[in-house]
């Protein structure tokens, strides 16, 4: 193998190692963030007013024909 080819292969290998290391660090960071801020499900009682609030605003937007 030529010296130049060997240097090219070593450079590509080092780039691959750096890429893999950065990838692992991103995964660790993402995992750490999920542990610090766990997702909690919204209780049904809190989600009901939002849904009914949307319906009420639609009712107010409709013109009433009382005349």
mmCIF file of the N, C-alpha and C atoms, coordinates in Angstrom:
data_MODEL
# 
_entry.id   MODEL 
# 
loop_
_atom_site.group_PDB 
_atom_site.id 
_atom_site.type_symbol 
_atom_site.label_atom_id 
_atom_site.label_alt_id 
_atom_site.label_comp_id 
_atom_site.label_asym_id 
_atom_site.label_entity_id 
_atom_site.label_seq_id 
_atom_site.pdbx_PDB_ins_code 
_atom_site.Cartn_x 
_atom_site.Cartn_y 
_atom_site.Cartn_z 
_atom_site.occupancy 
_atom_site.B_iso_or_equiv 
_atom_site.pdbx_formal_charge 
_atom_site.auth_seq_id 
_atom_site.auth_comp_id 
_atom_site.auth_asym_id 
_atom_site.auth_atom_id 
_atom_site.pdbx_PDB_model_num 
ATOM 1   N N  . UNK A 1 1  ? 0.837   -1.170 0.000  1.00 0.00 ? 1  UNK A N  1 
ATOM 2   C CA . UNK A 1 1  ? 0.000   0.000  0.000  1.00 0.00 ? 1  UNK A CA 1 
ATOM 3   C C  . UNK A 1 1  ? 0.892   1.246  0.000  1.00 0.00 ? 1  UNK A C  1 
ATOM 4   N N  . UNK A 1 2  ? 0.505   2.224  -0.744 1.00 0.00 ? 2  UNK A N  1 
ATOM 5   C CA . UNK A 1 2  ? 1.289   3.452  -0.791 1.00 0.00 ? 2  UNK A CA 1 
ATOM 6   C C  . UNK A 1 2  ? 1.082   4.277  0.468  1.00 0.00 ? 2  UNK A C  1 
ATOM 7   N N  . UNK A 1 3  ? 2.056   5.100  0.740  1.00 0.00 ? 3  UNK A N  1 
ATOM 8   C CA . UNK A 1 3  ? 1.987   5.951  1.924  1.00 0.00 ? 3  UNK A CA 1 
ATOM 9   C C  . UNK A 1 3  ? 0.793   6.906  1.839  1.00 0.00 ? 3  UNK A C  1 
ATOM 10  N N  . UNK A 1 4  ? 0.551   7.473  0.657  1.00 0.00 ? 4  UNK A N  1 
ATOM 11  C CA . UNK A 1 4  ? -0.555  8.421  0.483  1.00 0.00 ? 4  UNK A CA 1 
ATOM 12  C C  . UNK A 1 4  ? -1.899  7.732  0.736  1.00 0.00 ? 4  UNK A C  1 
ATOM 13  N N  . UNK A 1 5  ? -2.072  6.523  0.214  1.00 0.00 ? 5  UNK A N  1 
ATOM 14  C CA . UNK A 1 5  ? -3.310  5.777  0.437  1.00 0.00 ? 5  UNK A CA 1 
ATOM 15  C C  . UNK A 1 5  ? -3.506  5.481  1.915  1.00 0.00 ? 5  UNK A C  1 
ATOM 16  N N  . UNK A 1 6  ? -2.435  5.129  2.583  1.00 0.00 ? 6  UNK A N  1 
ATOM 17  C CA . UNK A 1 6  ? -2.504  4.837  4.011  1.00 0.00 ? 6  UNK A CA 1 
ATOM 18  C C  . UNK A 1 6  ? -2.914  6.089  4.787  1.00 0.00 ? 6  UNK A C  1 
ATOM 19  N N  . UNK A 1 7  ? -2.358  7.238  4.439  1.00 0.00 ? 7  UNK A N  1 
ATOM 20  C CA . UNK A 1 7  ? -2.714  8.493  5.111  1.00 0.00 ? 7  UNK A CA 1 
ATOM 21  C C  . UNK A 1 7  ? -4.185  8.835  4.876  1.00 0.00 ? 7  UNK A C  1 
ATOM 22  N N  . UNK A 1 8  ? -4.660  8.610  3.669  1.00 0.00 ? 8  UNK A N  1 
ATOM 23  C CA . UNK A 1 8  ? -6.067  8.884  3.353  1.00 0.00 ? 8  UNK A CA 1 
ATOM 24  C C  . UNK A 1 8  ? -6.984  7.989  4.170  1.00 0.00 ? 8  UNK A C  1 
ATOM 25  N N  . UNK A 1 9  ? -6.641  6.728  4.265  1.00 0.00 ? 9  UNK A N  1 
ATOM 26  C CA . UNK A 1 9  ? -7.450  5.781  5.039  1.00 0.00 ? 9  UNK A CA 1 
ATOM 27  C C  . UNK A 1 9  ? -7.441  6.169  6.518  1.00 0.00 ? 9  UNK A C  1 
ATOM 28  N N  . UNK A 1 10 ? -6.290  6.567  7.036  1.00 0.00 ? 10 UNK A N  1 
ATOM 29  C CA . UNK A 1 10 ? -6.209  6.958  8.442  1.00 0.00 ? 10 UNK A CA 1 
ATOM 30  C C  . UNK A 1 10 ? -7.028  8.219  8.700  1.00 0.00 ? 10 UNK A C  1 
ATOM 31  N N  . UNK A 1 11 ? -7.021  9.156  7.762  1.00 0.00 ? 11 UNK A N  1 
ATOM 32  C CA . UNK A 1 11 ? -7.797  10.374 7.907  1.00 0.00 ? 11 UNK A CA 1 
ATOM 33  C C  . UNK A 1 11 ? -9.287  10.054 7.926  1.00 0.00 ? 11 UNK A C  1 
ATOM 34  N N  . UNK A 1 12 ? -9.737  9.213  7.012  1.00 0.00 ? 12 UNK A N  1 
ATOM 35  C CA . UNK A 1 12 ? -11.146 8.832  6.973  1.00 0.00 ? 12 UNK A CA 1 
ATOM 36  C C  . UNK A 1 12 ? -11.549 8.100  8.244  1.00 0.00 ? 12 UNK A C  1 
ATOM 37  N N  . UNK A 1 13 ? -10.671 7.258  8.744  1.00 0.00 ? 13 UNK A N  1 
ATOM 38  C CA . UNK A 1 13 ? -10.957 6.525  9.973  1.00 0.00 ? 13 UNK A CA 1 
ATOM 39  C C  . UNK A 1 13 ? -11.063 7.486  11.157 1.00 0.00 ? 13 UNK A C  1 
ATOM 40  N N  . UNK A 1 14 ? -10.194 8.467  11.230 1.00 0.00 ? 14 UNK A N  1 
ATOM 41  C CA . UNK A 1 14 ? -10.256 9.426  12.335 1.00 0.00 ? 14 UNK A CA 1 
ATOM 42  C C  . UNK A 1 14 ? -11.523 10.277 12.235 1.00 0.00 ? 14 UNK A C  1 
ATOM 43  N N  . UNK A 1 15 ? -11.934 10.624 11.007 1.00 0.00 ? 15 UNK A N  1 
ATOM 44  C CA . UNK A 1 15 ? -13.179 11.373 10.828 1.00 0.00 ? 15 UNK A CA 1 
ATOM 45  C C  . UNK A 1 15 ? -14.374 10.532 11.271 1.00 0.00 ? 15 UNK A C  1 
ATOM 46  N N  . UNK A 1 16 ? -14.342 9.259  10.964 1.00 0.00 ? 16 UNK A N  1 
ATOM 47  C CA . UNK A 1 16 ? -15.413 8.361  11.372 1.00 0.00 ? 16 UNK A CA 1 
ATOM 48  C C  . UNK A 1 16 ? -15.477 8.267  12.895 1.00 0.00 ? 16 UNK A C  1 
ATOM 49  N N  . UNK A 1 17 ? -14.325 8.181  13.533 1.00 0.00 ? 17 UNK A N  1 
ATOM 50  C CA . UNK A 1 17 ? -14.289 8.099  14.994 1.00 0.00 ? 17 UNK A CA 1 
ATOM 51  C C  . UNK A 1 17 ? -14.844 9.378  15.607 1.00 0.00 ? 17 UNK A C  1 
ATOM 52  N N  . UNK A 1 18 ? -14.486 10.541 15.045 1.00 0.00 ? 18 UNK A N  1 
ATOM 53  C CA . UNK A 1 18 ? -15.000 11.813 15.552 1.00 0.00 ? 18 UNK A CA 1 
ATOM 54  C C  . UNK A 1 18 ? -16.513 11.887 15.379 1.00 0.00 ? 18 UNK A C  1 
ATOM 55  N N  . UNK A 1 19 ? -16.997 11.427 14.225 1.00 0.00 ? 19 UNK A N  1 
ATOM 56  C CA . UNK A 1 19 ? -18.427 11.433 13.953 1.00 0.00 ? 19 UNK A CA 1 
ATOM 57  C C  . UNK A 1 19 ? -19.163 10.549 14.957 1.00 0.00 ? 19 UNK A C  1 
ATOM 58  N N  . UNK A 1 20 ? -18.646 9.355  15.200 1.00 0.00 ? 20 UNK A N  1 
ATOM 59  C CA . UNK A 1 20 ? -19.280 8.431  16.142 1.00 0.00 ? 20 UNK A CA 1 
ATOM 60  C C  . UNK A 1 20 ? -19.267 9.010  17.556 1.00 0.00 ? 20 UNK A C  1 
ATOM 61  N N  . UNK A 1 21 ? -18.166 9.661  17.938 1.00 0.00 ? 21 UNK A N  1 
ATOM 62  C CA . UNK A 1 21 ? -18.066 10.255 19.267 1.00 0.00 ? 21 UNK A CA 1 
ATOM 63  C C  . UNK A 1 21 ? -19.103 11.374 19.422 1.00 0.00 ? 21 UNK A C  1 
ATOM 64  N N  . UNK A 1 22 ? -19.239 12.227 18.414 1.00 0.00 ? 22 UNK A N  1 
ATOM 65  C CA . UNK A 1 22 ? -20.222 13.306 18.460 1.00 0.00 ? 22 UNK A CA 1 
ATOM 66  C C  . UNK A 1 22 ? -21.639 12.748 18.519 1.00 0.00 ? 22 UNK A C  1 
ATOM 67  N N  . UNK A 1 23 ? -21.871 11.682 17.798 1.00 0.00 ? 23 UNK A N  1 
ATOM 68  C CA . UNK A 1 23 ? -23.181 11.036 17.788 1.00 0.00 ? 23 UNK A CA 1 
ATOM 69  C C  . UNK A 1 23 ? -23.527 10.505 19.179 1.00 0.00 ? 23 UNK A C  1 
ATOM 70  N N  . UNK A 1 24 ? -22.571 9.858  19.825 1.00 0.00 ? 24 UNK A N  1 
ATOM 71  C CA . UNK A 1 24 ? -22.794 9.346  21.178 1.00 0.00 ? 24 UNK A CA 1 
ATOM 72  C C  . UNK A 1 24 ? -23.059 10.480 22.163 1.00 0.00 ? 24 UNK A C  1 
ATOM 73  N N  . UNK A 1 25 ? -22.335 11.584 22.020 1.00 0.00 ? 25 UNK A N  1 
ATOM 74  C CA . UNK A 1 25 ? -22.539 12.724 22.912 1.00 0.00 ? 25 UNK A CA 1 
ATOM 75  C C  . UNK A 1 25 ? -23.931 13.322 22.728 1.00 0.00 ? 25 UNK A C  1 
ATOM 76  N N  . UNK A 1 26 ? -24.411 13.383 21.482 1.00 0.00 ? 26 UNK A N  1 
ATOM 77  C CA . UNK A 1 26 ? -25.762 13.896 21.228 1.00 0.00 ? 26 UNK A CA 1 
ATOM 78  C C  . UNK A 1 26 ? -26.797 12.989 21.873 1.00 0.00 ? 26 UNK A C  1 
ATOM 79  N N  . UNK A 1 27 ? -26.604 11.689 21.778 1.00 0.00 ? 27 UNK A N  1 
ATOM 80  C CA . UNK A 1 27 ? -27.540 10.739 22.373 1.00 0.00 ? 27 UNK A CA 1 
ATOM 81  C C  . UNK A 1 27 ? -27.542 10.882 23.891 1.00 0.00 ? 27 UNK A C  1 
ATOM 82  N N  . UNK A 1 28 ? -26.357 11.017 24.491 1.00 0.00 ? 28 UNK A N  1 
ATOM 83  C CA . UNK A 1 28 ? -26.267 11.186 25.946 1.00 0.00 ? 28 UNK A CA 1 
ATOM 84  C C  . UNK A 1 28 ? -26.961 12.469 26.382 1.00 0.00 ? 28 UNK A C  1 
ATOM 85  N N  . UNK A 1 29 ? -26.753 13.552 25.634 1.00 0.00 ? 29 UNK A N  1 
ATOM 86  C CA . UNK A 1 29 ? -27.367 14.827 25.966 1.00 0.00 ? 29 UNK A CA 1 
ATOM 87  C C  . UNK A 1 29 ? -28.883 14.740 25.872 1.00 0.00 ? 29 UNK A C  1 
ATOM 88  N N  . UNK A 1 30 ? -29.374 14.106 24.825 1.00 0.00 ? 30 UNK A N  1 
ATOM 89  C CA . UNK A 1 30 ? -30.817 13.953 24.634 1.00 0.00 ? 30 UNK A CA 1 
ATOM 90  C C  . UNK A 1 30 ? -31.410 13.125 25.771 1.00 0.00 ? 30 UNK A C  1 
ATOM 91  N N  . UNK A 1 31 ? -30.717 12.050 26.167 1.00 0.00 ? 31 UNK A N  1 
ATOM 92  C CA . UNK A 1 31 ? -31.186 11.196 27.252 1.00 0.00 ? 31 UNK A CA 1 
ATOM 93  C C  . UNK A 1 31 ? -31.201 11.975 28.559 1.00 0.00 ? 31 UNK A C  1 
ATOM 94  N N  . UNK A 1 32 ? -30.172 12.764 28.799 1.00 0.00 ? 32 UNK A N  1 
ATOM 95  C CA . UNK A 1 32 ? -30.086 13.564 30.015 1.00 0.00 ? 32 UNK A CA 1 
ATOM 96  C C  . UNK A 1 32 ? -31.228 14.568 30.073 1.00 0.00 ? 32 UNK A C  1 
ATOM 97  N N  . UNK A 1 33 ? -31.561 15.195 28.959 1.00 0.00 ? 33 UNK A N  1 
ATOM 98  C CA . UNK A 1 33 ? -32.648 16.169 28.930 1.00 0.00 ? 33 UNK A CA 1 
ATOM 99  C C  . UNK A 1 33 ? -33.983 15.503 29.194 1.00 0.00 ? 33 UNK A C  1 
ATOM 100 N N  . UNK A 1 34 ? -34.190 14.304 28.683 1.00 0.00 ? 34 UNK A N  1 
ATOM 101 C CA . UNK A 1 34 ? -35.446 13.600 28.915 1.00 0.00 ? 34 UNK A CA 1 
ATOM 102 C C  . UNK A 1 34 ? -35.587 13.194 30.367 1.00 0.00 ? 34 UNK A C  1 
ATOM 103 N N  . UNK A 1 35 ? -34.490 12.860 31.018 1.00 0.00 ? 35 UNK A N  1 
ATOM 104 C CA . UNK A 1 35 ? -34.532 12.475 32.423 1.00 0.00 ? 35 UNK A CA 1 
ATOM 105 C C  . UNK A 1 35 ? -34.849 13.693 33.286 1.00 0.00 ? 35 UNK A C  1 
ATOM 106 N N  . UNK A 1 36 ? -34.272 14.856 32.949 1.00 0.00 ? 36 UNK A N  1 
ATOM 107 C CA . UNK A 1 36 ? -34.498 16.071 33.724 1.00 0.00 ? 36 UNK A CA 1 
ATOM 108 C C  . UNK A 1 36 ? -35.917 16.592 33.570 1.00 0.00 ? 36 UNK A C  1 
ATOM 109 N N  . UNK A 1 37 ? -36.498 16.476 32.384 1.00 0.00 ? 37 UNK A N  1 
ATOM 110 C CA . UNK A 1 37 ? -37.854 16.955 32.150 1.00 0.00 ? 37 UNK A CA 1 
ATOM 111 C C  . UNK A 1 37 ? -38.729 15.813 31.652 1.00 0.00 ? 37 UNK A C  1 
ATOM 112 N N  . UNK A 1 38 ? -39.186 14.958 32.572 1.00 0.00 ? 38 UNK A N  1 
ATOM 113 C CA . UNK A 1 38 ? -40.026 13.840 32.133 1.00 0.00 ? 38 UNK A CA 1 
ATOM 114 C C  . UNK A 1 38 ? -41.384 14.352 31.665 1.00 0.00 ? 38 UNK A C  1 
ATOM 115 N N  . UNK A 1 39 ? -41.908 13.675 30.685 1.00 0.00 ? 39 UNK A N  1 
ATOM 116 C CA . UNK A 1 39 ? -43.215 14.059 30.159 1.00 0.00 ? 39 UNK A CA 1 
ATOM 117 C C  . UNK A 1 39 ? -44.299 13.440 31.024 1.00 0.00 ? 39 UNK A C  1 
ATOM 118 N N  . UNK A 1 40 ? -45.253 14.278 31.431 1.00 0.00 ? 40 UNK A N  1 
ATOM 119 C CA . UNK A 1 40 ? -46.364 13.775 32.225 1.00 0.00 ? 40 UNK A CA 1 
ATOM 120 C C  . UNK A 1 40 ? -47.629 13.869 31.390 1.00 0.00 ? 40 UNK A C  1 
ATOM 121 N N  . UNK A 1 41 ? -48.467 12.868 31.455 1.00 0.00 ? 41 UNK A N  1 
ATOM 122 C CA . UNK A 1 41 ? -49.706 12.917 30.684 1.00 0.00 ? 41 UNK A CA 1 
ATOM 123 C C  . UNK A 1 41 ? -50.649 13.978 31.248 1.00 0.00 ? 41 UNK A C  1 
ATOM 124 N N  . UNK A 1 42 ? -51.399 14.623 30.382 1.00 0.00 ? 42 UNK A N  1 
ATOM 125 C CA . UNK A 1 42 ? -52.349 15.638 30.811 1.00 0.00 ? 42 UNK A CA 1 
ATOM 126 C C  . UNK A 1 42 ? -53.581 14.948 31.374 1.00 0.00 ? 42 UNK A C  1 
ATOM 127 N N  . UNK A 1 43 ? -53.989 15.329 32.580 1.00 0.00 ? 43 UNK A N  1 
ATOM 128 C CA . UNK A 1 43 ? -55.195 14.721 33.149 1.00 0.00 ? 43 UNK A CA 1 
ATOM 129 C C  . UNK A 1 43 ? -56.407 15.075 32.289 1.00 0.00 ? 43 UNK A C  1 
ATOM 130 N N  . UNK A 1 44 ? -57.368 14.176 32.192 1.00 0.00 ? 44 UNK A N  1 
ATOM 131 C CA . UNK A 1 44 ? -58.544 14.419 31.347 1.00 0.00 ? 44 UNK A CA 1 
ATOM 132 C C  . UNK A 1 44 ? -59.314 15.671 31.749 1.00 0.00 ? 44 UNK A C  1 
ATOM 133 N N  . UNK A 1 45 ? -59.372 16.000 33.038 1.00 0.00 ? 45 UNK A N  1 
ATOM 134 C CA . UNK A 1 45 ? -60.133 17.161 33.492 1.00 0.00 ? 45 UNK A CA 1 
ATOM 135 C C  . UNK A 1 45 ? -59.557 18.458 32.928 1.00 0.00 ? 45 UNK A C  1 
ATOM 136 N N  . UNK A 1 46 ? -58.255 18.513 32.688 1.00 0.00 ? 46 UNK A N  1 
ATOM 137 C CA . UNK A 1 46 ? -57.647 19.722 32.138 1.00 0.00 ? 46 UNK A CA 1 
ATOM 138 C C  . UNK A 1 46 ? -57.843 19.823 30.637 1.00 0.00 ? 46 UNK A C  1 
ATOM 139 N N  . UNK A 1 47 ? -57.973 18.708 29.961 1.00 0.00 ? 47 UNK A N  1 
ATOM 140 C CA . UNK A 1 47 ? -58.106 18.755 28.513 1.00 0.00 ? 47 UNK A CA 1 
ATOM 141 C C  . UNK A 1 47 ? -59.542 19.027 28.086 1.00 0.00 ? 47 UNK A C  1 
ATOM 142 N N  . UNK A 1 48 ? -60.535 18.771 28.932 1.00 0.00 ? 48 UNK A N  1 
ATOM 143 C CA . UNK A 1 48 ? -61.937 18.978 28.575 1.00 0.00 ? 48 UNK A CA 1 
ATOM 144 C C  . UNK A 1 48 ? -62.268 20.462 28.390 1.00 0.00 ? 48 UNK A C  1 
ATOM 145 N N  . UNK A 1 49 ? -61.867 21.380 29.291 1.00 0.00 ? 49 UNK A N  1 
ATOM 146 C CA . UNK A 1 49 ? -62.186 22.794 29.067 1.00 0.00 ? 49 UNK A CA 1 
ATOM 147 C C  . UNK A 1 49 ? -61.604 23.344 27.763 1.00 0.00 ? 49 UNK A C  1 
ATOM 148 N N  . UNK A 1 50 ? -60.436 22.867 27.371 1.00 0.00 ? 50 UNK A N  1 
ATOM 149 C CA . UNK A 1 50 ? -59.850 23.336 26.125 1.00 0.00 ? 50 UNK A CA 1 
ATOM 150 C C  . UNK A 1 50 ? -60.740 22.954 24.950 1.00 0.00 ? 50 UNK A C  1 
ATOM 151 N N  . UNK A 1 51 ? -61.231 21.741 24.943 1.00 0.00 ? 51 UNK A N  1 
ATOM 152 C CA . UNK A 1 51 ? -62.079 21.282 23.846 1.00 0.00 ? 51 UNK A CA 1 
ATOM 153 C C  . UNK A 1 51 ? -63.407 22.019 23.865 1.00 0.00 ? 51 UNK A C  1 
ATOM 154 N N  . UNK A 1 52 ? -64.015 22.187 25.046 1.00 0.00 ? 52 UNK A N  1 
ATOM 155 C CA . UNK A 1 52 ? -65.297 22.874 25.113 1.00 0.00 ? 52 UNK A CA 1 
ATOM 156 C C  . UNK A 1 52 ? -65.108 24.366 24.846 1.00 0.00 ? 52 UNK A C  1 
ATOM 157 N N  . UNK A 1 53 ? -63.959 24.918 25.214 1.00 0.00 ? 53 UNK A N  1 
ATOM 158 C CA . UNK A 1 53 ? -63.671 26.328 24.938 1.00 0.00 ? 53 UNK A CA 1 
ATOM 159 C C  . UNK A 1 53 ? -63.643 26.592 23.447 1.00 0.00 ? 53 UNK A C  1 
ATOM 160 N N  . UNK A 1 54 ? -63.133 25.667 22.687 1.00 0.00 ? 54 UNK A N  1 
ATOM 161 C CA . UNK A 1 54 ? -63.092 25.827 21.234 1.00 0.00 ? 54 UNK A CA 1 
ATOM 162 C C  . UNK A 1 54 ? -64.510 25.790 20.678 1.00 0.00 ? 54 UNK A C  1 
ATOM 163 N N  . UNK A 1 55 ? -65.366 24.924 21.223 1.00 0.00 ? 55 UNK A N  1 
ATOM 164 C CA . UNK A 1 55 ? -66.743 24.842 20.757 1.00 0.00 ? 55 UNK A CA 1 
ATOM 165 C C  . UNK A 1 55 ? -67.516 26.104 21.112 1.00 0.00 ? 55 UNK A C  1 
ATOM 166 N N  . UNK A 1 56 ? -67.290 26.647 22.313 1.00 0.00 ? 56 UNK A N  1 
ATOM 167 C CA . UNK A 1 56 ? -67.973 27.864 22.725 1.00 0.00 ? 56 UNK A CA 1 
ATOM 168 C C  . UNK A 1 56 ? -67.602 29.027 21.831 1.00 0.00 ? 56 UNK A C  1 
ATOM 169 N N  . UNK A 1 57 ? -66.341 29.149 21.487 1.00 0.00 ? 57 UNK A N  1 
ATOM 170 C CA . UNK A 1 57 ? -65.922 30.260 20.636 1.00 0.00 ? 57 UNK A CA 1 
ATOM 171 C C  . UNK A 1 57 ? -66.533 30.124 19.255 1.00 0.00 ? 57 UNK A C  1 
ATOM 172 N N  . UNK A 1 58 ? -66.738 28.912 18.782 1.00 0.00 ? 58 UNK A N  1 
ATOM 173 C CA . UNK A 1 58 ? -67.393 28.712 17.493 1.00 0.00 ? 58 UNK A CA 1 
ATOM 174 C C  . UNK A 1 58 ? -68.860 29.124 17.584 1.00 0.00 ? 58 UNK A C  1 
ATOM 175 N N  . UNK A 1 59 ? -69.497 28.828 18.723 1.00 0.00 ? 59 UNK A N  1 
ATOM 176 C CA . UNK A 1 59 ? -70.897 29.203 18.889 1.00 0.00 ? 59 UNK A CA 1 
ATOM 177 C C  . UNK A 1 59 ? -71.052 30.716 18.905 1.00 0.00 ? 59 UNK A C  1 
ATOM 178 N N  . UNK A 1 60 ? -70.133 31.439 19.544 1.00 0.00 ? 60 UNK A N  1 
ATOM 179 C CA . UNK A 1 60 ? -70.200 32.881 19.587 1.00 0.00 ? 60 UNK A CA 1 
ATOM 180 C C  . UNK A 1 60 ? -69.948 33.499 18.218 1.00 0.00 ? 60 UNK A C  1 
ATOM 181 N N  . UNK A 1 61 ? -69.168 32.829 17.414 1.00 0.00 ? 61 UNK A N  1 
ATOM 182 C CA . UNK A 1 61 ? -68.851 33.329 16.078 1.00 0.00 ? 61 UNK A CA 1 
ATOM 183 C C  . UNK A 1 61 ? -70.020 33.191 15.128 1.00 0.00 ? 61 UNK A C  1 
ATOM 184 N N  . UNK A 1 62 ? -70.929 32.247 15.391 1.00 0.00 ? 62 UNK A N  1 
ATOM 185 C CA . UNK A 1 62 ? -72.090 32.030 14.533 1.00 0.00 ? 62 UNK A CA 1 
ATOM 186 C C  . UNK A 1 62 ? -73.120 33.146 14.755 1.00 0.00 ? 62 UNK A C  1 
ATOM 187 N N  . UNK A 1 63 ? -73.649 33.678 13.669 1.00 0.00 ? 63 UNK A N  1 
ATOM 188 C CA . UNK A 1 63 ? -74.706 34.704 13.849 1.00 0.00 ? 63 UNK A CA 1 
ATOM 189 C C  . UNK A 1 63 ? -76.004 34.033 14.301 1.00 0.00 ? 63 UNK A C  1 
ATOM 190 N N  . UNK A 1 64 ? -76.678 34.687 15.198 1.00 0.00 ? 64 UNK A N  1 
ATOM 191 C CA . UNK A 1 64 ? -77.948 34.141 15.681 1.00 0.00 ? 64 UNK A CA 1 
ATOM 192 C C  . UNK A 1 64 ? -79.096 34.811 14.942 1.00 0.00 ? 64 UNK A C  1 
ATOM 193 N N  . UNK A 1 65 ? -80.076 34.051 14.599 1.00 0.00 ? 65 UNK A N  1 
ATOM 194 C CA . UNK A 1 65 ? -81.218 34.603 13.877 1.00 0.00 ? 65 UNK A CA 1 
ATOM 195 C C  . UNK A 1 65 ? -82.428 34.639 14.809 1.00 0.00 ? 65 UNK A C  1 
ATOM 196 N N  . UNK A 1 66 ? -82.439 35.594 15.720 1.00 0.00 ? 66 UNK A N  1 
ATOM 197 C CA . UNK A 1 66 ? -83.552 35.734 16.664 1.00 0.00 ? 66 UNK A CA 1 
ATOM 198 C C  . UNK A 1 66 ? -84.569 36.740 16.152 1.00 0.00 ? 66 UNK A C  1 
ATOM 199 N N  . UNK A 1 67 ? -84.282 37.427 15.075 1.00 0.00 ? 67 UNK A N  1 
ATOM 200 C CA . UNK A 1 67 ? -85.203 38.439 14.572 1.00 0.00 ? 67 UNK A CA 1 
ATOM 201 C C  . UNK A 1 67 ? -86.304 37.841 13.786 1.00 0.00 ? 67 UNK A C  1 
# 
